[in-house]
Amino acid sequence: MAKAVRFDEYGGRDVLRVVDVPVPEPGEGEVLVRVRAAAINPGEAKIREGALHHLWPAAFPSGQGSDLAGVVTELGSAVAGFAVGDEVIGFTDARASHAEYVLVDAANLTPRPPAVSWEVAGSLAIAGATAYAAVRAVSPGPGETVAVSGAAGGVGSIAVQLARRTGAEVLGIAGPGNHEWLRSHGVKPVAYGDGLAERLRGAGIDAFVDTHGDGYVALAVELGVAPERIDTVADFPAVERYGVRAEGSSVKSAAVLAELAGLVAASELEVPIAAMYPLTEVRAAFEELERGHTRGKIVLFP
């Protein structure tokens, strides 16, 4: 038996339980991974609350979690390129990584570079791929200016760095407590809140990445950014209303994960870690996430 997070109905953090479940057996093309670190994501809280039932309904009892890093303990049939004992980074689409053991399609795994810590490795897949896709969607380049909302969050903190690598000037919308971190990464900080439109109006913004929602797409349109150069990972109603992009999950793959892990290993990308919790404190981890002011990722250690 092994520990895993489960919930039997939609609701708040109190519906989350850590229970004993059988250790799963890998099937064809699958790898069993002993999880060493698994990040939590805002979308997981929304799914658990039932807010995304129309898009991604839960079947109860439901597990949760997509990101993972760990050690291969067993191989299913027709798996090549991995061996028992390999240290890997990956993701699962089965809502299952908040657990001691998880089955993963071998195609969704990549080796963990030794220079990438477990907590960063277990935080990289979803936020990293989302940031990668969003920046690629708006195509910033040298001589251009791109703004990123939620610039110190799990996705935003990676997006600002990837946007900076294109040669564009990057404006990071965030609270004052994160301004020095943004400056240290070559990003110009801009305080959110009253007067934001006026602070941005003269910047000549060419592209906008919205990782926060709450009206930022409307603001970008008001500032004259072309809809095809606005990408949101948080405001899905705005996609239909304004015709903007929503390509946050369009590049999730082992190849992109390997590229991002390589940047981290080369000290060319930082994935900030806000907090780490044991699996048994999953409710406390989501309580911190839902406060909405963490820099970077929150990680569970099974």
TALINBEL-V455013 format. One record per backbone hydrogen bond with DSSP energy under -0.5 kcal/mol. NH is the residue of the N-H (numbers start at 1). CO is the residue of the C=O. If there is no record, write none. Layout:
<<NH,CO> <NH,CO>>
This chain:
<<2,21> <4,19> <5,98> <6,17> <7,62> <11,48> <15,12> <16,13> <17,6> <19,4> <19,17> <21,2> <29,77> <30,27> <31,104> <32,74> <33,31> <33,102> <34,71> <35,33> <35,100> <36,69> <37,69> <38,300> <39,122> <40,298> <44,41> <45,41> <46,42> <47,43> <48,44> <49,45> <50,46> <50,47> <51,46> <52,46> <53,50> <55,52> <56,52> <60,58> <62,7> <68,90> <69,37> <70,88> <71,34> <72,86> <73,32> <74,32> <76,30> <79,76> <80,78> <85,72> <86,83> <88,70> <88,86> <89,110> <90,68> <91,108> <92,66> <96,65> <97,65> <98,64> <99,97> <100,3> <102,33> <104,31> <106,29> <108,105> <109,106> <110,89> <112,87> <113,111> <116,113> <117,115> <121,117> <122,118> <123,120> <124,120> <124,121> <128,124> <129,125> <130,126> <131,127> <132,128> <133,129> <134,130> <135,131> <136,132> <137,133> <138,134> <139,135> <140,135> <142,166> <143,167> <144,141> <146,169> <147,207> <148,171> <149,209> <150,173> <151,173> <153,150> <157,153> <158,155> <159,155> <160,156> <161,157> <162,158> <163,159> <164,160> <165,161> <166,163> <167,164> <168,163> <169,144> <171,146> <172,170> <172,188> <173,148> <173,171> <174,172> <174,190> <178,175> <179,176> <182,178> <183,179> <184,180> <185,181> <185,182> <186,183> <187,182> <188,170> <189,187> <190,172> <192,174> <196,193> <199,195> <200,196> <201,197> <202,198> <203,200> <204,201> <206,145> <207,145> <208,229> <209,147> <210,208> <210,231> <211,149> <211,209> <216,213> <219,215> <220,216> <221,217> <222,218> <223,219> <224,221> <225,220> <229,226> <230,227> <231,208> <232,245> <233,210> <236,234> <238,235> <239,235> <239,236> <240,236> <241,237> <242,238> <243,239> <244,238> <245,227> <245,230> <250,247> <252,249> <254,107> <257,253> <258,254> <259,255> <260,256> <261,257> <262,258> <263,259> <264,260> <265,261> <266,262> <267,264> <268,263> <269,263> <272,270> <274,272> <274,297> <275,297> <277,299> <279,301> <281,278> <282,279> <285,281> <286,282> <287,283> <288,284> <289,285> <290,286> <291,287> <291,288> <292,288> <292,289> <296,152> <296,294> <297,272> <298,40> <299,275> <300,38> <301,277> <302,300>>
